[in-house]
Amino acid sequence: MSDDIDADAFRPEVIDDLPVVTCTRCDAEWDLEFELEELYAGNQAVEQFALDHMRHTGHYPDDVTPWIATCRQCPAGEAFLGERPARRWARTHARHTRHEVEVEHGSGVRDTVDVPDGT
């Protein structure tokens, strides 16, 4: 048995079902071959595309709703594609600034991260 791995088996041109992202605001759709082949984004290809799309157009593609963490006292805030990093940012900001942070998602989830006690 050989230890050689066929590297071409993992190249995007071999994949026959590339993920596709659509944006009705741009009236366009994209396959993610670039993110997979050039950026090596792997499992984060859709997330990488969505973040890049937001940076370049000012909006997210279809079916992408960010989690938004917003400080209630200062202009700080960030958008994330996952709940976990949004809550981590909110907890860290609250801990360092002693400001409450609101975390919300387009699905209706809304929560406040309070200033931790005793820190």
C-alpha positions in Angstrom: 0.0 0.0 0.0 1.3 3.4 -1.0 1.4 6.5 1.3 1.0 8.8 -1.7 -2.1 10.9 -1.6 -3.8 12.0 -4.8 -3.8 15.8 -4.2 -5.9 16.4 -7.3 -8.8 14.5 -5.6 -9.1 17.5 -3.2 -8.9 20.3 -5.8 -12.2 22.2 -6.4 -12.3 21.4 -10.1 -12.8 17.8 -9.1 -15.8 18.8 -6.9 -18.9 18.6 -9.0 -21.2 20.4 -6.5 -19.5 23.6 -5.6 -21.5 25.7 -3.1 -23.4 28.6 -4.7 -24.2 31.9 -3.0 -27.0 34.2 -4.4 -27.7 37.8 -3.8 -31.1 39.2 -5.0 -29.9 42.8 -4.3 -27.1 42.3 -6.7 -29.2 40.0 -9.0 -26.3 37.6 -9.2 -25.0 34.2 -8.0 -21.5 32.9 -7.5 -20.0 29.5 -7.1 -17.3 29.4 -4.4 -14.5 27.9 -6.6 -12.3 31.0 -5.9 -12.7 30.7 -2.1 -11.9 27.1 -2.2 -9.1 27.1 -4.8 -7.4 30.4 -4.3 -8.2 31.3 -0.7 -8.2 27.8 0.6 -11.2 28.7 2.8 -12.4 25.1 3.1 -15.3 24.7 5.5 -15.4 28.5 5.9 -15.9 29.3 2.2 -19.5 30.5 2.5 -18.6 32.6 5.6 -15.5 34.1 3.8 -17.6 35.0 0.8 -20.4 36.5 2.9 -17.9 38.7 4.9 -16.1 39.8 1.7 -19.5 40.5 0.0 -20.5 42.7 3.0 -17.2 44.6 2.9 -17.5 45.3 -0.8 -21.2 45.9 -1.2 -22.5 47.0 2.2 -24.9 44.1 2.5 -24.8 40.3 3.1 -25.9 37.8 0.4 -29.2 36.0 0.6 -29.8 33.6 3.6 -27.0 35.3 5.6 -28.1 37.1 8.8 -25.3 38.3 11.1 -25.3 38.4 14.8 -24.7 42.0 15.9 -23.1 43.0 19.2 -23.7 46.6 20.1 -22.4 48.5 23.1 -25.2 50.5 24.9 -22.7 53.2 26.0 -20.1 53.7 23.4 -20.0 53.4 19.6 -18.3 50.0 19.7 -20.0 47.1 17.9 -19.3 44.2 15.6 -21.1 41.9 13.3 -20.4 38.1 13.2 -21.8 35.3 11.2 -21.9 33.0 14.3 -23.5 33.4 17.7 -20.5 32.2 19.6 -18.0 34.9 18.4 -20.6 37.6 18.9 -21.2 36.6 22.5 -17.5 36.3 23.1 -16.9 39.8 21.8 -19.8 41.1 23.9 -18.5 39.4 27.1 -15.0 40.7 26.5 -16.2 44.3 25.8 -18.4 44.3 28.9 -15.5 43.0 31.0 -13.0 45.5 29.8 -15.2 48.6 29.5 -17.9 47.8 32.1 -20.5 48.6 29.5 -23.6 46.5 28.8 -23.7 45.0 25.3 -26.8 44.0 23.3 -26.5 40.9 21.1 -29.1 40.4 18.5 -29.9 38.3 15.4 -32.4 38.8 12.6 -34.3 35.7 13.7 -35.6 37.7 16.7 -33.0 36.6 19.3 -32.1 39.6 21.5 -30.1 39.4 24.7 -28.1 41.7 26.9 -24.6 40.9 28.2 -24.3 42.6 31.6 -21.2 43.9 33.2 -19.6 41.0 35.2 -19.6 41.3 39.0 -16.4 41.6 40.9 -14.0 42.3 38.0 
